[in-house]
């Protein structure tokens, strides 16, 4: 069985083929196209040509894409959303989307706060006001393409969200897209609600990239493959799951690189530096998976509370523009020539001085026509490389959780611009196929299940509660498509919440296994 992994970045679209022994058969890197899909088709065609593989042999195809992130950041192609918050009278003091910018708030055509919800311990806050929900739905009928539902403490009990979703389908029809917060976000009503609204607004984008990817595969004769999309926790989801939860694809690019770096280097715990054409992403591998951020993630100016990799991003890449200023100082980035590097960089016959040109001038590697950069003064090149070194070392320090040095793995096509022996690194590894680690990470990803809940250890003994939660996480992973017997617990969080009565703890457990 052959796996096809594709990762669409801002500069390049990478594709790899991996055999049943999980070894790389072929890799390819192609500039990302304006319409994205012609770039995907070009990358697939190129990797098939290089490998000589019959398209019919490919049985699994995985895609990592930035389109959901771009849609939110650029405020484009967002579906009109209606929001129902269940939590009156307790949550009336804080309106929905209170800190949203006007241009992104425009995606929500109407909202309401109705009676209902629960307390932290699962006790009833108020009865669900079904009449108010029905009245609201009749009001927005024909104006909203999607409905977002959030409920106070739905992570503890979600019956009111589920019932509200049933009413939505009764009034608006079975085809209406409904997002409920207990399936998307974590603790924190506002951040969870925000993530649910964003998810509901992405249904057009989700349908576009899932259908487009399937069409791209079919056009290339890949008709027998199961199709999966990369999630931002380093695992995969089906096409159907991606259409239902498109927000979970956000930040899957850095996650794929981290997973690919861990797989290629054989390291289960290390710091990953992924250098692209425009930016450098730094993240941590913890037990083979990306370390998850412990703080609320802000996406396109919207504060959310769903799982996101702990990533630091800096404006440094292979296409970063180098400038010498009047006072003699040299800066690198943050602007970049991006996917136009093969046209604009000096080594490719262009007129823009880039970080890639600097590395070629200093003899760090050979690319394009080295003669075109011979005229760059060595002093200028060394100052630029000093700037690159400082930026990389500062970012490594920002990712570390202690003052000690850490193992560092370099991946990404742009990592050829980084100097050797960076401070803060106890060892440095640049594995084979480092340039397409993101696509490899997509192809080798597993399927996961995550359980998060509040548990009072005064009512349920800790060991009993954790064991039950682990079994639930394993069952969740198997239901998502993991092969029974391969699922293992990869992360356990057990955090006491001192501001809750009793011995209440937030328990979060993640399990992951191989694809069926």
Buried (B, 14 or more C-beta within 10 A) or exposed (E): EBBBBBBBBBBBBBBBBBBEEEEBBBBBBBBBBEEBBBBBBBBBBBBBEBBEBEBEBBBBBBBBBBBBBBBBBEBEBBBBBBBBBBBBEBBEEBEBBEEBEEEBBEBBBBBBBBBBBBBBBEEEBBEBBBEBBBEBBEEBEEEBBBBBBBBBBBBBBBBBBBBBBEBBBEBBEEEBBBBBBBBBBBBBBBBBBBBBBBBBBBBBBBBBBBEBBBEBBEEBEBEEBBBBBBBBBBBBBBBEBBBBBBBBBBBBBBBBBBBBBBBBBEBEEBBBBBBBBBBBBBBBBBBBBBBBBEEBBEBBEBBBBBBBBBBBBBBBBBBBBBEBEEEEEBBBBBEBBBBBBBEBBBBBEBEBBBBBBBBBBBEBEEBBEBEBBEEBEEEBBBBBBEBBBEBBBEBBEEBBEEEEBBBBBBBBBBBBBBBEEBEBBEEBBBBEBBBBBBBBBBBBBBBBBBBBBBBBBEEEEEEEBBEBBBBBBBBBBBEBBBBEEBBEBBBBEBEEBEEBEEBBBBBBBBBBBBBE
